[in-house]
């Protein structure tokens, strides 16, 4: 499908009427017509890096128990920080054979969330490649790097975690010095996931307000 048609950059200030059922740092809004901000996001990461759990943590619904094949689109409406947002979220498979699809989805997205599992050192190279793609193939999109499964601290091998984190930090310092690792746990700390989406929305609104 054509991602550009799904997320038109000129369609940010369309009117919509729906309840604001997810208010953070602000009371719920009324049912009066409000600006609906369409927000296209691509979530990508190595296989089993927690992409589906990450998305499910914020938007709810039934969490899938099978690996995403190729690409999956989800549409959600939520009120974030007092802003009504129509999210259009593409979850992309991290399998090598689907890498050729990446540029098509990244070209017009407004934000890219890269997930990686710090307990899996073998996913490092895949994660590096996805970060490079997000940096080089997007058009001024916001990029977030999420270190998932932080709830495994204390139960998994800490040496693997420290090795993976250090290697990724060295890579970021060399190639993407402005990018920081966000540590999250979608299962035990859903607020850490909500904070990611709230920051993305607020940053995008701030950018839009510069032109109003």
Secondary structure as UniProt FT lines:
FT   HELIX           3..6
FT   HELIX           9..11
FT   TURN            12..13
FT   STRAND          14..16
FT   STRAND          34..45
FT   TURN            47..48
FT   HELIX           51..59
FT   STRAND          71..80
FT   TURN            81..82
FT   STRAND          83..92
FT   HELIX           96..101
FT   HELIX           102..106
FT   TURN            107..108
FT   STRAND          111..117
FT   TURN            118..119
FT   HELIX           121..123
FT   HELIX           124..137
FT   STRAND          142..148
FT   HELIX           150..152
FT   TURN            153..155
FT   HELIX           158..175
FT   TURN            177..178
FT   STRAND          181..183
FT   TURN            186..188
FT   HELIX           190..209
FT   TURN            210..211
//
